Amino acid sequence: MRSDDSVTAPLRWSPFLALLGCHEIGVVSPASYSPSMNWGDAPAWAAFVVSVGALGVSIKARSDGKRSADAAEKSAAVAEDALTHQRQMDAERRAAEDEANRPRVMLSCEHAHKAKCS
C-alpha cells in the first residue's frame, strides 16, 4: 500500500459486476469514503426490504399449502370410506327389498273329494 492508504489494485471485470452496471471501478481511498448513505441507494434498500417481505409471504404460503394438501388427503380418505359404507348400505337395502318383493307361495290344503278324514 502507498503512504496515502488508498487502494490501488484494480478489481477484475466479472459478469456479476457487469450486471450491476459497474464497467469501471475507481480507486477508493479511506479518506474519501464517508459512511453517509447516498440517496441513490434508497431504492435498492427498499427493494431489499420488499424482497425480504415477499420471502416471508412465500414461506407462509408454502406452509399453508402443505397444510391444505394434508387436509385434502385426509378429506379424500374419509370421503372414500363414506362412499364404501354408502355402497355397502345400498347393497343391503337392495337385498332386503328383493327379499320383500319376491313372490310368496300360498299353500292351502284341501281334500280332493271333500271327504272328511277321521
Secondary structure, DSSP 8 states (H G I E B T S, - for coil): --TT----------HHHHHTT-S------TTT------GGGHHHHHHHHHHHHHHHHHHHHHHHHHHHHHHHHHHHHHHHHHHHHHHHHHHHHHHHHHHHHS---------SS-----
